[in-house]
Amino acid sequence: MHRFGFSEAELIRVLADPVTRAALESTRVQLCGLSLHLPLEQSANEEPVPGEAAVTARVREVQRWHGLWQTESAKLGIEVDQALWLSHLNDTEYAQLQGSNRRVQIKARIGTRLWLGERSALTVHGTALAVHPLPDGTHVGYRQRTGPAGGTLVVVSGGTSHGIGLSAPTPAASLRQRIVTAGTGALDAAGRALSPFIWEGKQRWFAETPHQHHSMVWLPRGCVVPQVGDQLRAEVRFTTSRFDVVRGLDS
């Protein structure tokens, strides 16, 4: 990743430092194992080792680091936890590592798979705060824009302070992602933006950019009109969202 943490040379230097050794010997500092935060994609810098079993680049990286950890921690002369804390591996990779290191406790960090990568883990809703059926041509909001003929303006809880309307850069790793990004940019340039709020199975258009604590969205003619207090589901990016209430964690 090259983000935080030690390089191999830094790890060796820190473990050999007399201050580190003294802290470990006195138990003022305890080592709980080696934690590796691996990339989502296969490590591009890991080359296959001739004669070794075929494994992924991520597995090779873990094996290399674990070998270094075993060698350097053994020089300390004290018992050090050999546990491996690993992230972003798939089930096959975990099985390969456990199969080759049966005496080592492998701890899988799977928060990404549990709640971030699994979209059904959390369901986000906004509350209808106000509902306004409006005559054709009515100008609304700060920018005084008009909506669809026979439309209904719904004010929904959730604004920029909650992360509504905010987005992170797309990795553009696939053709579909590039097309979606280009289409979204074209709509933004035309002054139109889909909100994350879903009603009757469809994402609804923002009436204008979201406000700090709420959003204004249009429902077209023919839609069932929500009542104040009804919940509108929202498809949002979990890592950029802030929620007023989180329910279900205590059940």
WOCOR-V756089 format. One record per helix or strand. SS is the DSSP state (H for helix, E for strand). FROM is the first residue (numbers start at 1). TO is the last residue. Records with the same first field share a line. If there is no record, write none. Layout:
SS=FROM-TO / FROM-TO
This chain:
H=8-16 / 18-25 / 57-74 / 91-100 / 111-116 / 119-121 / 160-162 / 175-189 / 238-240
E=34-37 / 84-87 / 106-109 / 124-133 / 139-140 / 145-146 / 152-157 / 194-199 / 202-206 / 214-219 / 231-234
